[in-house]
Amino acid sequence: MKKSRTDLARVVSKYIGETEKNLARTFDAAEKTNSVLFFDEADALFGKRSDVKDAHDRYANIDARDPTLTRQRRRVRKVLPSGRAMRRNKAVDQWFARYDNPMKDVVVRIREVVLGADRRIDECIKWLAPTFTYEGNLASFFPTSKQYASLMFHLGARIPGRHKRLEGTGNTSRVMKIDSVAEANRAKADIEKIVRAWCAWRTKETPGAGNAKKARPARKRR
């Protein structure tokens, strides 16, 4: 049996109904070739649909449970990855449970991408907002932004490499703005590149960084 990896960025469309058509074609092709479908970041595509609040939501919240697709999915074997082991922080989960903002779905999606990009990334609440860390503060959300999800990279200007989605001038911080879940999915590779560049840089700059366990102090002899 063949294995087929499905690129979410090529399936999702901002035009209403196009994503469902793309999925239908994908299922048809898999059935004809007796293939197993592997959906990368499947939770973003087959997750619970939220209420439509504005134009951005209309594009972002895809009804992947359309009856025609449901019938086809039953005839095709799928592998839905659970994702990398993410270091979710309970305090951050509680923060999101209380978070009320039109961009919440977008912020949640970006969080998933950042945490899934590298196992070394951790998260916490700093400055009253979710903050991603590894040997320093990588980035924090601006929780009051309602037109787009805004993520500030504290040392964005110094992260090695060229990162076209980072906006700003000066030699310190940079900002990333994303206005829909669909756009967050398209930005996934860019976000992962930034996260990995940060981790590699901080590991190189910080002696002993990346060690899973710290040496225990020697016991005193009695």
CORTA-V725288 format. One record per residue. N is the residue number from 1. PHI is phi in radians with two decimals (* if undefined). Layout:
BEGIN
n->N phi->PHI
n->N phi->PHI
END
This chain:
BEGIN
n->1 phi->*
n->2 phi->-1.39
n->3 phi->-1.94
n->4 phi->-2.25
n->5 phi->-1.58
n->6 phi->-1.78
n->7 phi->-1.45
n->8 phi->-1.04
n->9 phi->-1.10
n->10 phi->-1.50
n->11 phi->-1.58
n->12 phi->-1.30
n->13 phi->-2.25
n->14 phi->-1.35
n->15 phi->-1.50
n->16 phi->-1.04
n->17 phi->1.57
n->18 phi->-1.22
n->19 phi->-1.10
n->20 phi->-1.07
n->21 phi->-1.16
n->22 phi->-1.09
n->23 phi->-1.13
n->24 phi->-1.06
n->25 phi->-1.12
n->26 phi->-1.13
n->27 phi->-1.14
n->28 phi->-1.07
n->29 phi->-1.12
n->30 phi->-1.15
n->31 phi->-1.17
n->32 phi->-1.16
n->33 phi->-1.73
n->34 phi->0.95
n->35 phi->-1.80
n->36 phi->-1.65
n->37 phi->-1.59
n->38 phi->-1.99
n->39 phi->-1.69
n->40 phi->-1.23
n->41 phi->0.98
n->42 phi->-1.09
n->43 phi->-1.09
n->44 phi->-1.28
n->45 phi->-1.65
n->46 phi->-1.89
n->47 phi->-1.32
n->48 phi->-1.16
n->49 phi->-1.44
n->50 phi->-1.63
n->51 phi->-1.22
n->52 phi->-1.39
n->53 phi->-1.99
n->54 phi->-2.72
n->55 phi->-1.06
n->56 phi->-1.10
n->57 phi->-1.11
n->58 phi->-1.06
n->59 phi->-1.38
n->60 phi->-1.41
n->61 phi->-1.57
n->62 phi->-1.58
n->63 phi->-1.51
n->64 phi->-1.31
n->65 phi->-1.76
n->66 phi->-0.91
n->67 phi->-0.94
n->68 phi->-1.14
n->69 phi->-1.27
n->70 phi->-1.04
n->71 phi->-1.11
n->72 phi->-1.28
n->73 phi->-1.07
n->74 phi->-1.18
n->75 phi->-1.74
n->76 phi->-2.21
n->77 phi->-1.35
n->78 phi->-2.24
n->79 phi->-2.04
n->80 phi->-1.83
n->81 phi->-1.19
n->82 phi->-1.45
n->83 phi->1.52
n->84 phi->-1.21
n->85 phi->-1.14
n->86 phi->-1.69
n->87 phi->-1.54
n->88 phi->-1.26
n->89 phi->-1.78
n->90 phi->-1.04
n->91 phi->-1.13
n->92 phi->-1.25
n->93 phi->-1.02
n->94 phi->-1.16
n->95 phi->-1.08
n->96 phi->-1.17
n->97 phi->-1.11
n->98 phi->-1.65
n->99 phi->-1.24
n->100 phi->-2.15
n->101 phi->-2.79
n->102 phi->-1.02
n->103 phi->-1.66
n->104 phi->-0.99
n->105 phi->-1.06
n->106 phi->-1.22
n->107 phi->-1.08
n->108 phi->-1.07
n->109 phi->-1.12
n->110 phi->-1.10
n->111 phi->-0.99
n->112 phi->-1.06
n->113 phi->-1.14
n->114 phi->-1.11
n->115 phi->-1.15
n->116 phi->-1.46
n->117 phi->-1.28
n->118 phi->-2.72
n->119 phi->-1.10
n->120 phi->-1.37
n->121 phi->-1.26
n->122 phi->-2.11
n->123 phi->-2.50
n->124 phi->-2.82
n->125 phi->-1.81
n->126 phi->-2.38
n->127 phi->0.96
n->128 phi->1.11
n->129 phi->-2.60
n->130 phi->-1.04
n->131 phi->-2.30
n->132 phi->-1.69
n->133 phi->-2.37
n->134 phi->-2.93
n->135 phi->0.87
n->136 phi->2.25
n->137 phi->-1.56
n->138 phi->-1.35
n->139 phi->-2.78
n->140 phi->-2.37
n->141 phi->-1.38
n->142 phi->-1.63
n->143 phi->-1.22
n->144 phi->-1.59
n->145 phi->-1.19
n->146 phi->-2.02
n->147 phi->-1.59
n->148 phi->-2.85
n->149 phi->-1.41
n->150 phi->-2.03
n->151 phi->-2.13
n->152 phi->-1.66
n->153 phi->-1.64
n->154 phi->-1.03
n->155 phi->-2.11
n->156 phi->-0.98
n->157 phi->-1.20
n->158 phi->-1.79
n->159 phi->-1.18
n->160 phi->-1.00
n->161 phi->1.78
n->162 phi->-1.80
n->163 phi->-2.25
n->164 phi->-1.15
n->165 phi->-1.48
n->166 phi->-1.51
n->167 phi->-1.86
n->168 phi->2.27
n->169 phi->-2.21
n->170 phi->1.59
n->171 phi->-1.97
n->172 phi->-2.23
n->173 phi->-1.56
n->174 phi->-2.47
n->175 phi->-2.21
n->176 phi->-2.02
n->177 phi->-2.11
n->178 phi->-2.33
n->179 phi->-1.84
n->180 phi->-2.80
n->181 phi->-1.13
n->182 phi->-1.05
n->183 phi->-1.19
n->184 phi->-1.09
n->185 phi->-1.14
n->186 phi->-1.19
n->187 phi->-1.52
n->188 phi->-0.91
n->189 phi->-1.09
n->190 phi->-1.17
n->191 phi->-1.13
n->192 phi->-1.06
n->193 phi->-1.07
n->194 phi->-1.13
n->195 phi->-1.07
n->196 phi->-1.19
n->197 phi->-1.14
n->198 phi->-1.09
n->199 phi->-1.09
n->200 phi->-1.13
n->201 phi->-1.13
n->202 phi->-1.20
n->203 phi->-1.12
n->204 phi->-1.20
n->205 phi->-1.47
n->206 phi->-1.94
n->207 phi->-1.02
n->208 phi->1.39
n->209 phi->-1.17
n->210 phi->1.56
n->211 phi->-1.25
n->212 phi->-1.20
n->213 phi->-2.21
n->214 phi->-1.60
n->215 phi->-1.12
n->216 phi->-1.48
n->217 phi->-1.13
n->218 phi->-1.17
n->219 phi->-1.33
n->220 phi->-1.35
n->221 phi->-1.34
n->222 phi->-1.72
END
